[in-house]
């Protein structure tokens, strides 16, 4: 839960469960040495490039940074947190639609 100046947000109880399932899926695949697009490989034209296990965390961090650039002043802390909460609220739908190629899970 997030609280700031009287504002609160709360996720659905299944949210943490779905996130944990996704993380377990990725970690299990990593232990097996499986290729995972954008996790153990590059992106787009670099998707045939294998990323070493020691570089996976840096790849993800750099992906976030590459999508974080913009024009103009930075958002204040309250606005930034609100955007993060809104994005987090969308993750359950992203997880459901990505599991079966756009087909929503029951």
C-alpha positions in Angstrom: 0.0 0.0 0.0 1.2 3.5 -0.8 0.2 6.6 1.3 1.0 10.2 0.6 -0.9 13.2 1.8 -4.1 11.2 2.5 -3.9 9.3 -0.7 -3.9 5.5 -0.6 -3.6 2.7 -3.2 -4.0 -1.0 -2.7 -3.6 -3.9 -5.1 -5.9 -6.8 -5.6 -4.8 -9.8 -3.4 -4.1 -11.9 -6.5 -1.6 -9.3 -7.8 1.3 -10.4 -5.6 0.5 -14.0 -6.4 0.6 -13.4 -10.1 3.8 -11.4 -9.8 5.5 -14.1 -7.8 4.4 -16.7 -10.4 6.0 -14.7 -13.1 9.2 -14.3 -11.2 9.3 -18.0 -10.4 8.8 -18.8 -14.1 11.7 -16.6 -15.2 14.0 -17.8 -12.4 13.2 -21.5 -13.2 14.0 -20.8 -16.9 17.2 -19.1 -16.0 18.3 -22.1 -13.9 17.6 -24.4 -16.9 19.6 -22.1 -19.1 16.6 -21.4 -21.4 16.6 -18.4 -23.8 14.2 -15.7 -22.8 13.7 -12.8 -25.2 14.9 -9.6 -23.5 16.1 -11.4 -20.4 18.8 -13.7 -21.7 18.9 -12.2 -25.2 19.2 -8.7 -26.6 16.2 -7.0 -28.2 15.1 -6.6 -31.8 17.9 -7.1 -34.3 20.1 -8.1 -31.3 17.8 -10.9 -30.2 20.3 -13.5 -31.3 22.9 -12.1 -28.9 23.0 -14.1 -25.7 23.4 -12.1 -22.5 25.5 -13.7 -19.8 23.9 -14.4 -16.4 26.2 -11.8 -14.8 24.9 -9.1 -17.2 21.1 -9.8 -17.0 20.5 -7.3 -14.1 22.4 -4.6 -15.9 20.5 -5.3 -19.1 17.1 -4.8 -17.3 18.4 -1.6 -15.6 19.6 -0.2 -18.8 16.3 -1.0 -20.5 14.5 1.0 -17.9 17.0 3.9 -18.3 16.7 3.9 -22.1 12.9 4.3 -21.8 13.2 6.9 -19.0 14.5 9.8 -21.2 12.3 12.6 -22.0 12.1 16.3 -22.7 11.4 18.9 -20.0 11.7 19.0 -16.3 11.5 15.9 -14.1 8.2 15.2 -12.3 8.0 16.0 -8.6 8.0 13.1 -6.1 4.2 13.0 -5.7 3.5 12.9 -9.5 6.3 10.2 -9.9 4.8 8.0 -7.2 1.3 8.4 -8.7 2.6 7.3 -12.1 4.3 4.3 -10.6 1.1 3.3 -8.8 -0.9 3.6 -12.0 1.6 1.5 -13.8 1.6 -1.1 -11.1 -2.1 -1.3 -11.3 -1.9 -2.2 -15.0 0.6 -5.0 -14.4 -2.0 -7.7 -13.6 -3.6 -7.1 -17.0 -0.2 -7.1 -18.7 0.7 -10.4 -17.1 -2.6 -12.0 -18.1 -2.5 -10.9 -21.7 1.2 -11.8 -22.2 0.8 -15.4 -20.8 -1.3 -16.6 -23.7 -0.4 -14.1 -26.4 -3.2 -11.7 -25.7 -5.8 -14.2 -24.5 -7.1 -13.2 -21.1 -6.8 -15.8 -18.4 -9.8 -16.8 -16.3 
